[in-house]
Amino acid sequence: MDKNNVLALATLIMIIVGLVLIALGAFRYDDVAGWGFASVGIGFFAIAWVFNALKGRV
């Protein structure tokens, strides 16, 4: 595995974890904790976006 494949795999894992966190916030927790889970999930998307932008540059 080269570094681009590692970054692609990390991006995929971050997207999956972000989706799971947003789903937990939307469907499992109806109180203030749901907002926290959803915001952390959006943060995971932002980090995955950075990983995707680094492919081919590192």
N, C-alpha and C positions, 0 to 999 in steps of 0.2 A: 504494500500500500504506500503510495506516495502522499505528499502533504495535501494535495488537492482532494484526494479521496477521503483523507481524514477530516478535512474541513467540511466536505459534503456530508459525511456521516454525522459529524457533530451538528451541522445545521438541521439535518433530518430529526435527530434525537431532540434537539431544542424545540423544534416545531411540534413534535408529538407531546412533549412535556408541557409546552405552553397551551396546547389544546385541552389537555387533561385538566390543567389548573383552571382554565376558563370554564370548562364544563363543571368542575367541582363548585366553582363560585356561582354559576348560574343555576345549577340543579340541586346541589346538596345543601348548601348553606344559604338560608334566606335572610340572615341578619348581617351585621357589619362585617363579619368574617368573609362573606361572599365577595364583598368589594375588594378585600385584601387579596384573596385568591385570584380574582380576575385581573387586578393590576399587576400582580407578579407574573401571571401568564402573558400579559402584554409585554412586560419586560423581557421575558424569554424570547418573544418574537423579535424584539429589538436586537437582542444579542445574536439571534440566528441570522438576522439581516446583515449584521456586521461580519459574521463568519462567511456568509455567502459573498459579500463584497470583497473579502480577502482572498477568495479563490483565484489563483493565477498571479497574485501579486506578491505572495510571501515566498 
